[in-house]
C-alpha cells in the first residue's frame, strides 16, 4: 500500500507542476490571483479578514517551482529578523 500511495503522490505533484504549462501561464496566473483574493476576502465572512498567505505560497510553488525555495528561504529569513 505504501508504494501505491507514493506513486499517486508523485502523479499529483507532477500534475500540479505541469498545470501552468497545460492551461497556459496567463490563465494560471489569473486563477492564482483569484484564489488569493478569495482567501483574503471570503464571501462567507462578508469580505472581512481572511488569510491568503498559504494560498499565495501554494500559487507561487505551482507557478514558479524553481524560484519558490529561494523566495521561501528569503521570506523566512526576513521574518526571523
KAGIPE-V993951 format. One record per residue. N is the residue number from 0. RES is the residue in one letter. PHI is phi in whole degrees, 0 to 359 (none if undefined). OMEGA is omega as a letter, one per 20 degrees, with the letter a starting at -180 (none if undefined). BURIAL is I if it has 24 or more other C-alpha atoms within 12 Angstrom, else O. Layout:
n:N res:RES phi:PHI omega:OMEGA burial:BURIAL
n:N res:RES phi:PHI omega:OMEGA burial:BURIAL
This chain:
n:0 res:X phi:none omega:a burial:O
n:1 res:X phi:296 omega:r burial:O
n:2 res:X phi:293 omega:r burial:O
n:3 res:X phi:296 omega:r burial:O
n:4 res:X phi:298 omega:a burial:O
n:5 res:X phi:297 omega:a burial:O
n:6 res:X phi:293 omega:r burial:O
n:7 res:X phi:293 omega:r burial:O
n:8 res:X phi:296 omega:r burial:O
n:9 res:X phi:297 omega:r burial:O
n:10 res:X phi:298 omega:a burial:O
n:11 res:X phi:294 omega:r burial:O
n:12 res:X phi:295 omega:r burial:O
n:13 res:X phi:297 omega:r burial:O
n:14 res:X phi:294 omega:r burial:O
n:15 res:X phi:292 omega:a burial:O
n:16 res:X phi:291 omega:a burial:I
n:17 res:X phi:280 omega:a burial:O
n:18 res:X phi:299 omega:r burial:I
n:19 res:X phi:298 omega:r burial:I
n:20 res:X phi:290 omega:a burial:O
n:21 res:X phi:288 omega:a burial:O
n:22 res:X phi:272 omega:a burial:O
n:23 res:X phi:96 omega:a burial:O
n:24 res:X phi:301 omega:r burial:O
n:25 res:X phi:298 omega:r burial:O
n:26 res:X phi:295 omega:r burial:O
n:27 res:X phi:293 omega:r burial:I
n:28 res:X phi:292 omega:r burial:O
n:29 res:X phi:295 omega:r burial:O
n:30 res:X phi:295 omega:r burial:I
n:31 res:X phi:294 omega:r burial:I
n:32 res:X phi:297 omega:r burial:O
n:33 res:X phi:295 omega:r burial:O
n:34 res:X phi:294 omega:r burial:I
n:35 res:X phi:295 omega:r burial:I
n:36 res:X phi:298 omega:r burial:O
n:37 res:X phi:295 omega:r burial:I
n:38 res:X phi:279 omega:r burial:O
n:39 res:X phi:283 omega:a burial:O
n:40 res:X phi:232 omega:a burial:O
n:41 res:X phi:291 omega:a burial:O
n:42 res:X phi:296 omega:a burial:O
n:43 res:X phi:294 omega:r burial:O
n:44 res:X phi:252 omega:r burial:O
n:45 res:X phi:56 omega:r burial:O
n:46 res:X phi:62 omega:a burial:O
n:47 res:X phi:247 omega:r burial:O
n:48 res:X phi:49 omega:r burial:O
n:49 res:X phi:244 omega:r burial:O
n:50 res:X phi:235 omega:a burial:O
n:51 res:X phi:249 omega:a burial:O
n:52 res:X phi:293 omega:a burial:O
n:53 res:X phi:293 omega:r burial:O
n:54 res:X phi:293 omega:r burial:O
n:55 res:X phi:296 omega:r burial:I
n:56 res:X phi:296 omega:r burial:I
n:57 res:X phi:295 omega:r burial:I
n:58 res:X phi:295 omega:r burial:I
n:59 res:X phi:294 omega:r burial:I
n:60 res:X phi:297 omega:r burial:I
n:61 res:X phi:288 omega:a burial:I
n:62 res:X phi:276 omega:a burial:I
n:63 res:X phi:228 omega:a burial:I
n:64 res:X phi:295 omega:a burial:O
n:65 res:X phi:279 omega:a burial:O
n:66 res:X phi:279 omega:a burial:O
n:67 res:X phi:305 omega:a burial:O
n:68 res:X phi:301 omega:r burial:O
n:69 res:X phi:293 omega:r burial:O
n:70 res:X phi:295 omega:r burial:O
n:71 res:X phi:297 omega:r burial:O
n:72 res:X phi:295 omega:r burial:O
n:73 res:X phi:294 omega:a burial:O
n:74 res:X phi:292 omega:r burial:O
n:75 res:X phi:290 omega:r burial:O
n:76 res:X phi:293 omega:r burial:O
n:77 res:X phi:291 omega:r burial:O
n:78 res:X phi:291 omega:a burial:O
n:79 res:X phi:286 omega:a burial:O
n:80 res:X phi:285 omega:none burial:O
